[in-house]
Amino acid sequence: MTACTLCPRTAPDHEHLCLVHSGELRGWLAEIPAQARLLDEFLTPAGAPAEGRLGGTGRAHSPAPVDLRILTLLGPGHYDPAGPDDDGTAPIRVLLGAWAGHIAYLYPAATRDPHGIQRTQPCEQAWPSGGETIDGWCDWLAAYLPYALTLPLAAELHTALDTLVRRLRDLTHTRPHQHPRSAPCPACDLCTLVSTDGQWGVRCLGCGHQMTPDEYDQHAAAILHTHQLTAR
């Protein structure tokens, strides 16, 4: 076990972030596409005539002004993870794609040269199976997150996505709800287990321990059984 780069907690072997912060990364990558879709809805002119309406009387109201921050987040641009500090204006898709490319360049890929000799070299670029979209990049980053956590840049990735998600939530006023679970955490014994909308597992806010829904159900059933035996 090693120390987490961002806090006093310990991180799993060969990783740079504790379970709490790596869990946040997974949660943000699941949340960002939904936040982006909300932003896209904000671009629909509020004063546009009703769809399918022909003729009619009066005029449509002037469209409500669009927040330029939304246009910036959904538009084109440039971002370099290894460059100067982010000024907070990097578009979503560009930021995600740049981080994917940065991680891919460090990922060792086995190839063969024209003479048939096998070589290990960095990947030239990231290829998201879902296309170079916000959803596609989030899926790619989530798939390669176990590798990214072994790199020193894991803390910088956490900071970049944390900043991005804060910008998105500030505009949409939406964040995933956490639902407390009744059973205590099996790792630290604190009653800080929660499930979060849009995320599959159950995690502890105290120590970062993560469980699948089935594991939690079995754990909760065992706790209940123990209490029933004690109460007799």
BAFI-3210 file (N, C-alpha, C; in Angstrom, 3 decimals, decimal comma, padded with zeros to 6 digits):
// residues 232
n [1|2|3|4|5|6|7|8|9|10|11|12|13|14|15|16|17|18|19|20|21|22|23|24|25|26|27|28|29|30|31|32|33|34|35|36|37|38|39|40|41|42|43|44|45|46|47|48|49|50|51|52|53|54|55|56|57|58|59|60|61|62|63|64|65|66|67|68|69|70|71|72|73|74|75|76|77|78|79|80|81|82|83|84|85|86|87|88|89|90|91|92|93|94|95|96|97|98|99|100|101|102|103|104|105|106|107|108|109|110|111|112|113|114|115|116|117|118|119|120|121|122|123|124|125|126|127|128|129|130|131|132|133|134|135|136|137|138|139|140|141|142|143|144|145|146|147|148|149|150|151|152|153|154|155|156|157|158|159|160|161|162|163|164|165|166|167|168|169|170|171|172|173|174|175|176|177|178|179|180|181|182|183|184|185|186|187|188|189|190|191|192|193|194|195|196|197|198|199|200|201|202|203|204|205|206|207|208|209|210|211|212|213|214|215|216|217|218|219|220|221|222|223|224|225|226|227|228|229|230|231|232]
n.u [000,840|000,468|000,867|-001,862|-001,888|-003,393|-004,481|-004,329|-004,978|-004,413|-003,358|-004,237|-001,895|000,653|-000,847|-001,825|-003,857|-006,235|-009,031|-011,259|-010,804|-010,274|-012,714|-014,286|-013,393|-014,393|-017,117|-017,487|-016,879|-019,025|-021,027|-020,566|-021,404|-024,242|-024,576|-023,617|-025,582|-027,702|-026,760|-026,824|-029,533|-030,103|-029,395|-031,455|-033,547|-035,565|-037,634|-038,559|-040,958|-043,660|-043,051|-044,031|-046,102|-048,070|-048,507|-050,711|-051,166|-049,660|-046,267|-043,306|-041,589|-038,508|-035,542|-034,181|-031,157|-028,165|-026,031|-022,703|-020,790|-021,778|-021,749|-019,008|-018,216|-019,386|-018,354|-015,710|-012,099|-008,948|-006,747|-004,228|-003,069|-000,531|000,375|000,315|-001,476|-004,971|-007,240|-009,857|-011,611|-011,685|-013,235|-015,623|-015,490|-013,023|-011,234|-011,559|-010,795|-008,140|-006,962|-007,354|-005,739|-003,258|-002,907|-002,989|-000,646|001,238|000,713|001,859|002,201|002,147|003,753|004,640|007,440|008,204|009,911|009,046|009,776|009,016|007,980|007,782|006,004|004,815|001,284|-000,046|-002,324|-005,519|-008,343|-011,542|-014,215|-016,826|-016,756|-015,432|-016,723|-018,359|-019,513|-018,151|-015,440|-015,571|-016,266|-013,960|-011,954|-012,882|-012,548|-009,772|-008,974|-007,980|-005,309|-004,453|-004,481|-002,158|-000,244|001,750|000,328|-002,259|-003,315|-003,408|-005,247|-007,493|-007,821|-008,367|-010,798|-012,393|-012,523|-013,830|-016,323|-017,364|-017,755|-019,753|-021,866|-022,346|-023,570|-025,770|-027,051|-027,420|-026,828|-025,712|-027,730|-027,062|-027,660|-028,023|-026,977|-028,119|-026,569|-023,421|-020,088|-018,101|-015,368|-014,424|-016,292|-017,950|-021,008|-021,313|-021,873|-022,966|-025,184|-025,144|-026,923|-026,954|-024,605|-023,170|-022,199|-021,817|-020,435|-018,089|-018,069|-016,259|-013,874|-013,557|-014,058|-015,420|-018,311|-020,176|-023,663|-024,809|-022,944|-023,256|-025,922|-025,695|-023,950|-025,500|-027,609|-026,281|-025,510|-028,025|-028,940|-027,137|-027,831|-030,412|-029,937|-028,553|-030,481|-032,149]
n.v [-001,195|002,248|005,816|007,984|010,411|012,669|012,825|011,832|009,128|005,618|004,172|001,616|-001,021|-000,029|002,027|005,511|006,916|006,931|004,761|006,369|008,696|007,572|006,401|008,684|009,629|007,631|007,997|010,630|010,338|008,844|010,660|012,990|012,785|012,922|015,429|016,992|016,585|017,909|020,542|020,844|020,931|023,423|025,066|025,176|027,417|029,435|030,980|029,946|029,074|026,772|023,353|022,094|023,838|025,756|028,857|030,929|033,451|036,563|036,958|034,991|035,042|036,791|034,852|033,571|034,849|033,009|031,422|032,157|030,568|028,020|027,580|027,598|025,315|023,270|023,571|023,737|023,672|023,962|021,997|021,114|018,608|018,407|020,933|024,463|025,493|024,766|027,189|027,138|027,196|025,175|023,169|020,477|018,011|018,316|018,500|015,960|014,279|015,075|014,247|011,499|010,977|011,677|009,764|007,470|007,755|007,094|004,501|001,221|-000,391|-003,391|-004,074|-005,015|-004,620|-003,876|-006,018|-008,051|-008,090|-007,968|-005,175|-002,888|-000,024|003,377|004,042|005,570|007,172|007,662|005,558|005,791|003,521|004,311|006,529|009,893|011,446|013,060|011,066|008,854|009,404|009,470|006,815|005,571|006,609|005,625|002,900|002,686|003,613|002,009|001,637|004,310|005,080|004,054|005,775|008,737|010,967|010,694|012,202|014,741|014,303|013,818|016,364|017,884|016,766|017,158|019,963|020,395|019,077|020,592|023,012|022,227|021,447|023,867|025,262|023,673|023,189|020,723|017,638|014,296|012,362|011,141|008,179|007,172|004,095|001,549|-000,368|-000,709|000,139|-002,562|-002,389|-000,143|000,143|002,318|004,162|005,013|004,261|004,638|004,767|005,989|007,956|006,851|005,473|002,269|000,748|000,446|002,628|003,634|006,649|007,302|005,624|004,814|002,263|-000,103|-001,740|-004,243|-004,162|-006,675|-007,691|-005,833|-006,341|-008,948|-008,453|-006,680|-008,380|-010,260|-008,672|-007,993|-010,534|-011,172|-009,249|-010,085|-012,559|-011,719|-010,306|-012,194]
n.w [000,000|-000,764|-000,184|-000,807|-003,383|-003,050|-000,511|003,028|003,067|002,315|-000,773|-003,166|-004,004|-006,237|-007,267|-007,471|-006,280|-003,612|-002,730|-002,410|-003,983|-006,495|-006,885|-007,111|-009,589|-011,320|-010,889|-011,843|-014,563|-015,334|-014,894|-016,429|-019,263|-019,006|-017,826|-019,906|-021,828|-020,636|-020,787|-023,540|-024,003|-023,019|-025,064|-026,831|-028,418|-026,425|-027,326|-029,713|-032,278|-031,643|-032,349|-035,477|-035,826|-037,958|-039,547|-037,690|-035,147|-034,169|-032,876|-032,418|-029,334|-028,698|-028,769|-025,735|-024,369|-024,889|-022,591|-022,741|-021,609|-021,827|-024,582|-024,923|-023,467|-024,961|-027,448|-030,005|-029,513|-027,755|-025,779|-023,525|-021,607|-020,513|-020,577|-019,663|-016,652|-016,583|-017,721|-017,139|-019,273|-021,110|-023,582|-023,132|-024,663|-025,912|-023,751|-022,535|-024,660|-024,997|-022,604|-022,846|-025,075|-023,998|-021,994|-023,575|-025,047|-023,195|-022,753|-023,026|-026,066|-027,901|-030,863|-034,270|-036,355|-039,869|-040,389|-038,878|-036,245|-032,856|-031,020|-028,267|-027,776|-027,262|-027,650|-030,587|-030,594|-028,935|-029,430|-029,300|-029,039|-029,289|-030,872|-031,354|-029,261|-026,458|-024,847|-025,918|-025,286|-022,485|-021,943|-022,906|-021,205|-018,757|-019,181|-019,385|-016,976|-014,773|-015,598|-015,811|-013,160|-012,181|-012,923|-012,348|-013,168|-012,347|-010,238|-011,384|-013,407|-011,837|-010,678|-012,972|-013,940|-011,723|-011,638|-014,085|-013,689|-011,604|-012,938|-014,732|-013,016|-011,808|-013,816|-014,606|-012,257|-011,161|-009,623|-008,938|-006,739|-003,486|-001,684|001,515|002,988|005,175|006,556|008,306|007,147|006,026|006,144|007,657|009,610|009,921|009,582|006,801|004,228|000,897|-001,915|-005,233|-007,545|-010,875|-010,648|-010,285|-008,070|-004,434|-002,104|000,450|002,154|004,021|004,131|001,542|000,679|-001,602|-002,890|-004,638|-005,603|-004,961|-003,140|-001,104|-000,343|000,661|002,784|004,356|004,990|006,550|008,723|009,741|010,447|012,476|014,405|014,985|016,174|018,413|019,753|020,794]
ca.u [000,000|001,203|000,074|-002,606|-001,267|-004,278|-004,953|-003,532|-005,372|-003,520|-003,829|-003,885|-000,537|001,005|-001,741|-001,481|-005,016|-006,977|-010,300|-012,212|-010,566|-010,473|-014,165|-014,795|-013,115|-015,361|-018,421|-017,521|-016,916|-020,402|-021,913|-020,296|-022,279|-025,589|-024,490|-023,462|-026,894|-028,485|-026,277|-027,283|-030,935|-030,151|-029,143|-032,693|-034,115|-036,805|-038,694|-038,855|-042,344|-043,891|-042,741|-045,179|-047,137|-048,068|-049,331|-050,957|-051,165|-048,628|-044,880|-042,569|-040,749|-037,084|-034,887|-033,429|-029,721|-027,478|-024,855|-021,505|-020,036|-022,294|-021,199|-017,589|-018,090|-019,846|-017,760|-014,343|-011,080|-007,649|-006,387|-003,021|-002,921|000,842|000,725|000,046|-002,696|-006,229|-007,825|-011,276|-012,436|-011,528|-014,478|-015,714|-014,991|-011,599|-010,503|-011,579|-009,987|-006,725|-006,505|-007,285|-004,541|-002,085|-002,782|-002,677|000,755|002,051|000,311|002,753|001,511|003,009|003,618|005,708|007,937|008,116|010,739|008,432|010,322|008,046|008,473|006,834|006,120|003,571|000,228|-000,008|-003,458|-006,627|-009,407|-012,770|-015,100|-018,082|-016,529|-014,802|-017,791|-018,224|-019,787|-017,080|-014,223|-015,791|-016,177|-012,549|-011,226|-013,308|-011,954|-008,328|-008,699|-007,059|-003,926|-004,151|-004,257|-000,782|000,642|001,785|-000,622|-003,605|-003,772|-003,729|-006,509|-008,539|-008,019|-008,984|-012,200|-013,066|-012,797|-014,835|-017,630|-017,844|-018,262|-021,010|-022,895|-022,645|-024,462|-027,006|-027,631|-027,807|-025,778|-026,273|-028,119|-026,517|-028,655|-027,349|-027,354|-028,283|-025,528|-022,109|-019,055|-017,374|-013,933|-014,112|-017,377|-018,709|-022,271|-021,097|-022,068|-023,979|-025,307|-025,270|-027,663|-026,135|-023,425|-023,621|-021,796|-022,018|-019,110|-018,006|-017,548|-015,209|-012,603|-013,484|-014,351|-016,464|-018,991|-021,220|-024,974|-025,004|-022,089|-023,877|-027,115|-025,241|-023,396|-026,614|-028,356|-025,483|-025,614|-029,368|-029,008|-026,383|-028,636|-031,546|-029,440|-028,172|-031,688|-032,885]
ca.v [000,000|003,506|006,976|008,672|011,685|013,788|012,839|010,938|007,724|004,753|003,774|000,230|-001,214|000,449|003,099|006,801|007,494|006,045|004,301|007,483|009,575|006,815|006,260|009,956|009,669|006,768|008,646|011,802|009,881|008,413|011,822|014,049|012,761|013,388|016,872|017,603|016,564|019,001|021,785|020,892|021,349|024,861|025,801|025,264|028,763|029,414|031,696|029,365|028,646|025,373|022,476|021,628|024,862|026,501|030,056|031,406|034,898|037,094|036,621|034,261|035,928|036,723|033,784|033,975|034,828|031,786|031,631|031,874|029,491|026,764|027,456|027,258|023,935|022,329|023,904|023,285|024,379|023,302|021,739|020,295|018,176|018,599|022,332|025,349|025,205|025,026|028,473|026,948|027,411|024,062|022,466|019,143|016,955|018,551|018,148|014,506|013,682|015,364|013,360|010,144|010,909|011,744|008,446|006,491|007,897|006,445|003,094|000,405|-001,220|-004,364|-004,017|-005,658|-003,768|-004,552|-007,222|-009,057|-008,027|-007,391|-004,027|-002,236|001,422|004,057|004,144|006,846|007,964|006,893|005,278|005,414|002,701|005,025|007,761|010,980|012,228|013,121|009,717|007,958|009,663|009,052|005,349|005,199|006,933|004,691|001,596|002,735|004,217|001,197|001,934|005,707|005,198|003,649|006,834|009,934|011,978|010,405|013,332|015,844|013,926|014,044|017,810|018,380|016,354|017,829|021,327|020,325|018,717|021,754|023,967|021,702|021,518|025,277|025,711|022,884|023,106|019,323|016,728|012,998|012,241|010,014|007,540|006,446|002,714|001,363|-001,208|-000,058|-000,299|-003,725|-002,101|000,811|000,027|003,561|004,144|006,002|003,643|005,311|004,488|007,266|007,875|006,719|004,658|000,907|000,168|001,091|002,981|004,265|008,012|007,443|004,978|004,559|000,861|-000,232|-003,029|-004,391|-004,241|-008,010|-007,791|-005,056|-007,052|-010,059|-007,861|-006,165|-009,531|-010,853|-007,763|-008,152|-011,854|-011,083|-008,485|-010,916|-013,565|-011,033|-009,835|-013,307]
ca.w [000,000|-000,833|000,212|-001,859|-003,741|-002,744|000,879|003,881|002,965|001,550|-002,098|-003,497|-004,519|-007,580|-007,691|-006,874|-005,613|-002,720|-003,287|-002,422|-005,126|-007,737|-007,017|-007,630|-011,026|-012,006|-010,813|-012,731|-015,952|-015,580|-014,776|-017,410|-020,444|-018,668|-017,637|-021,229|-022,496|-020,053|-021,382|-024,921|-023,973|-022,750|-026,300|-027,603|-028,232|-025,648|-028,010|-031,016|-032,414|-031,316|-033,469|-036,240|-035,922|-039,211|-039,474|-036,339|-034,997|-033,290|-033,154|-031,386|-028,532|-029,005|-028,010|-024,550|-024,657|-024,494|-021,760|-023,532|-020,969|-022,367|-025,932|-024,781|-023,007|-025,983|-028,735|-030,281|-028,747|-027,594|-024,381|-023,400|-020,210|-020,047|-020,749|-018,518|-015,904|-017,280|-017,321|-016,864|-020,459|-022,050|-023,900|-022,533|-025,551|-026,153|-022,528|-022,369|-025,715|-024,749|-021,536|-023,397|-025,900|-023,123|-021,352|-024,621|-025,437|-022,166|-022,655|-023,855|-027,053|-028,575|-032,319|-035,043|-037,426|-041,174|-040,408|-038,016|-034,889|-031,926|-030,266|-027,363|-027,928|-026,880|-028,655|-031,289|-030,159|-028,368|-030,389|-028,586|-029,870|-029,491|-031,619|-030,608|-028,648|-024,998|-024,342|-026,337|-024,516|-021,090|-021,920|-023,083|-019,977|-017,715|-019,476|-019,149|-015,672|-013,960|-015,993|-015,484|-011,715|-011,874|-013,414|-011,494|-013,636|-011,846|-009,424|-012,292|-014,051|-010,838|-010,563|-014,208|-014,005|-010,612|-012,096|-015,146|-013,124|-010,851|-013,931|-015,261|-011,977|-011,572|-014,882|-014,671|-010,904|-011,014|-009,192|-008,561|-005,337|-002,739|-000,831|002,599|003,224|006,621|007,158|008,420|006,209|006,554|006,256|008,731|010,588|010,015|008,831|005,740|002,919|000,084|-003,343|-005,932|-008,802|-012,069|-010,378|-010,041|-006,801|-003,135|-001,605|001,764|002,092|005,013|003,785|000,111|000,361|-002,606|-002,922|-005,642|-004,947|-004,382|-001,952|-000,031|000,124|001,499|004,003|005,160|005,505|007,627|009,871|010,289|011,084|013,730|015,363|015,391|017,112|019,649|020,433|021,405]
c.u [000,882|000,286|-000,624|-001,949|-002,082|-004,711|-004,125|-003,906|-004,331|-004,174|-003,485|-002,480|-000,420|000,052|-001,421|-002,648|-005,682|-008,310|-011,340|-012,036|-010,673|-011,963|-014,809|-014,562|-014,127|-016,752|-018,534|-017,604|-018,297|-021,357|-021,770|-021,190|-023,690|-025,608|-024,384|-024,785|-027,810|-028,058|-026,791|-028,743|-031,061|-029,950|-030,384|-033,328|-035,462|-037,948|-039,050|-040,318|-042,484|-043,673|-044,022|-046,270|-046,995|-048,974|-049,486|-050,878|-050,043|-047,248|-044,311|-041,723|-039,291|-036,441|-034,144|-031,942|-029,070|-026,245|-023,614|-020,660|-020,485|-021,751|-019,729|-017,418|-018,450|-019,176|-016,381|-013,348|-009,799|-007,368|-005,186|-002,843|-001,529|001,279|000,467|-001,266|-003,924|-006,824|-009,329|-012,171|-012,336|-012,875|-014,446|-015,047|-013,489|-010,773|-010,429|-010,697|-008,502|-006,171|-006,401|-006,026|-003,268|-001,836|-002,388|-001,209|001,682|001,762|001,199|001,965|002,516|002,730|004,752|006,137|007,865|008,937|010,195|008,947|009,319|008,690|007,360|007,061|004,804|002,552|000,306|-001,154|-004,527|-007,716|-010,660|-013,722|-016,424|-017,934|-015,964|-015,859|-017,552|-018,467|-018,645|-015,809|-014,387|-015,701|-014,722|-011,767|-011,607|-012,660|-010,463|-007,973|-007,798|-005,592|-003,548|-003,843|-002,848|000,231|000,638|000,767|-002,037|-004,163|-004,163|-005,030|-007,674|-008,851|-008,748|-010,464|-013,011|-013,459|-013,895|-016,221|-018,206|-018,412|-019,621|-022,133|-023,300|-023,633|-025,797|-027,747|-028,138|-026,604|-026,419|-026,603|-027,490|-027,583|-027,934|-027,879|-027,288|-027,156|-024,207|-021,123|-018,302|-015,885|-013,610|-015,180|-018,137|-019,986|-022,218|-021,169|-023,184|-024,020|-025,620|-025,999|-026,700|-024,885|-023,869|-023,355|-022,223|-020,632|-019,201|-017,392|-016,393|-013,872|-012,470|-013,764|-015,527|-017,015|-019,946|-022,563|-025,227|-024,173|-022,696|-025,090|-026,734|-024,698|-024,515|-027,422|-027,610|-025,549|-026,969|-029,500|-028,290|-027,176|-029,818|-031,118|-029,102|-029,396|-032,457|-032,475]
c.v [001,254|004,652|007,569|010,026|012,874|013,876|011,863|009,461|006,929|004,387|002,305|000,145|-000,748|001,527|004,369|007,468|006,457|005,671|005,417|008,318|008,831|006,578|007,536|010,057|008,828|007,405|009,827|011,383|009,348|009,599|012,816|013,965|013,270|014,898|017,585|017,623|017,650|020,344|021,942|021,339|022,851|025,689|025,913|026,625|028,709|030,068|031,135|028,967|027,172|024,515|022,020|022,666|025,634|027,711|030,518|032,911|035,321|036,630|035,744|035,268|035,780|035,619|034,337|033,914|033,564|032,141|031,226|030,767|028,132|026,530|027,049|025,794|022,928|022,550|023,305|024,058|023,582|023,133|020,810|019,894|018,427|020,053|023,152|024,975|025,585|026,337|028,372|027,134|026,264|023,399|021,027|018,092|017,090|018,134|016,634|013,825|013,899|014,461|011,920|009,982|010,903|010,393|007,393|006,555|007,207|004,951|002,245|-000,523|-002,136|-004,327|-004,814|-004,726|-004,526|-005,834|-008,311|-009,063|-007,328|-006,273|-003,498|-000,737|002,073|004,028|005,520|007,752|007,052|006,731|004,860|004,654|003,399|006,308|008,850|011,962|012,281|011,750|008,763|008,147|009,242|007,533|004,901|005,444|005,995|003,323|001,570|003,358|003,344|001,430|003,356|005,879|004,774|004,711|008,024|010,994|011,767|011,569|014,515|015,560|014,171|015,534|018,358|018,015|016,975|019,247|021,340|020,050|019,874|022,814|023,518|021,832|022,957|025,806|024,969|022,847|021,692|018,514|015,407|012,958|010,996|009,494|006,738|005,021|002,437|000,571|-000,447|-000,624|-001,497|-003,461|-001,201|000,851|001,334|003,444|005,210|005,370|004,371|004,678|005,818|007,064|007,800|005,897|003,298|000,439|000,962|001,403|003,682|005,651|008,213|006,892|004,669|003,125|000,784|-001,647|-003,055|-004,416|-005,598|-008,189|-007,009|-005,787|-008,217|-009,552|-007,374|-007,307|-010,187|-009,998|-007,929|-009,479|-011,841|-010,338|-009,309|-011,977|-012,936|-010,631|-010,956|-013,520]
c.w [000,000|-000,429|-001,002|-002,120|-003,257|-001,286|001,706|003,779|002,180|000,223|-002,325|-004,084|-005,965|-008,104|-006,912|-006,159|-004,724|-003,365|-003,341|-003,689|-006,460|-007,972|-007,536|-009,136|-011,801|-012,008|-011,757|-014,190|-016,319|-015,610|-015,926|-018,650|-020,160|-018,462|-018,989|-021,983|-021,931|-020,640|-022,807|-024,995|-023,746|-024,017|-027,170|-027,374|-027,523|-026,390|-029,365|-031,092|-032,091|-032,550|-034,160|-036,405|-037,223|-039,066|-038,045|-036,298|-034,074|-033,708|-032,049|-030,623|-028,955|-028,172|-026,804|-024,869|-024,108|-023,674|-022,566|-022,917|-021,494|-023,768|-025,881|-024,406|-024,098|-027,337|-028,939|-029,422|-028,677|-026,113|-024,363|-021,942|-019,645|-020,141|-019,503|-017,834|-016,720|-016,780|-017,106|-018,062|-021,461|-022,314|-023,384|-023,411|-025,781|-024,938|-022,351|-023,408|-025,505|-023,653|-022,024|-024,246|-025,077|-022,460|-022,384|-025,015|-024,436|-022,057|-023,566|-024,779|-027,738|-030,075|-032,967|-036,166|-038,753|-041,270|-039,488|-036,594|-033,977|-031,116|-029,360|-027,446|-027,539|-028,018|-029,320|-030,863|-029,581|-029,424|-029,631|-029,502|-030,157|-030,279|-030,728|-030,107|-027,145|-024,388|-024,675|-025,534|-023,057|-020,968|-022,038|-021,796|-018,838|-017,926|-019,151|-017,799|-014,796|-014,315|-015,594|-014,000|-011,311|-012,295|-012,461|-011,906|-013,106|-011,035|-010,305|-013,036|-013,101|-010,722|-011,786|-014,272|-012,872|-011,024|-013,150|-014,575|-012,313|-011,798|-014,452|-014,239|-011,689|-012,603|-014,880|-013,342|-010,624|-010,571|-008,784|-007,067|-004,718|-001,779|000,253|002,717|004,721|007,270|007,263|007,410|006,794|006,749|007,440|009,818|010,803|009,185|007,733|004,352|002,176|-001,300|-004,014|-007,244|-009,984|-011,882|-009,862|-008,615|-005,583|-002,594|-000,265|001,616|003,061|004,563|002,306|-000,287|-000,608|-002,619|-004,110|-004,916|-004,297|-003,115|-000,794|000,527|001,036|002,834|004,919|005,763|006,660|008,886|010,546|011,025|012,431|014,792|015,863|016,393|018,459|020,459|021,121|022,852]
res [m|t|a|c|t|l|c|p|r|t|a|p|d|h|e|h|l|c|l|v|h|s|g|e|l|r|g|w|l|a|e|i|p|a|q|a|r|l|l|d|e|f|l|t|p|a|g|a|p|a|e|g|r|l|g|g|t|g|r|a|h|s|p|a|p|v|d|l|r|i|l|t|l|l|g|p|g|h|y|d|p|a|g|p|d|d|d|g|t|a|p|i|r|v|l|l|g|a|w|a|g|h|i|a|y|l|y|p|a|a|t|r|d|p|h|g|i|q|r|t|q|p|c|e|q|a|w|p|s|g|g|e|t|i|d|g|w|c|d|w|l|a|a|y|l|p|y|a|l|t|l|p|l|a|a|e|l|h|t|a|l|d|t|l|v|r|r|l|r|d|l|t|h|t|r|p|h|q|h|p|r|s|a|p|c|p|a|c|d|l|c|t|l|v|s|t|d|g|q|w|g|v|r|c|l|g|c|g|h|q|m|t|p|d|e|y|d|q|h|a|a|a|i|l|h|t|h|q|l|t|a|r]
***
